[in-house]
């Protein structure tokens, strides 16, 4: 029995033993206790994912980005359409593309001879730079068809100044197919209006002259210059010679 008197010797010895006694499992503080295997908290294991989550996780592969079969045709996140594409999609050009087994063709909804060229011909000229099907074919074939209609020259002459910018944009393009489309349209325009195109040749010949030394475009450039000379006469030849001094006349003026 421990005496209650703090001054007694027995009380002091009993208190000293209780203080100096080594800690046991029962009186050990949580901070001084050694962690036992039962105290170790094991990380929670991931539960088995359902089959649907696994399929969703492994469905998207890096190769799918390069596979055209995985492209969603109904995806709205597409690049912005050009002005020509917007006009054509909204029915601003009264024609539609007819797919043939060998060649495609345009089917006009109205008689081409009754078409008003302003602004239809300008819009088609702007579409000459298109590269995504079916816009290139519609623009290039439509431009050619309009210039073959009756009274095409009279309808086109008032628009020549506005046609220079889209044609020049084709001629300065880094794409060979766009440059060739612009050159072909320029020849068709020259066939339609003849000498009326001469005042605008300087702006159109500058980008053509820069492509004269390119091997793939040399024949295209030569054909275009010859056509401009034949349709434009001596005045056109003078402009061509000023831009391309090495050019040799084919008309023998």
PyMOL commands that set and color helices and strands:
alter all, ss='L'
color gray80, all
select helices_A, chain A and resi 9-20+51-59+62-65+68-70+83-89+112-114+117-129+135-147+152-157+160-171+176-210+215-243
alter helices_A, ss='H'
color red, helices_A
select strands_A, chain A and resi 95-98+105-108
alter strands_A, ss='S'
color yellow, strands_A
deselect
rebuild
show_as cartoon
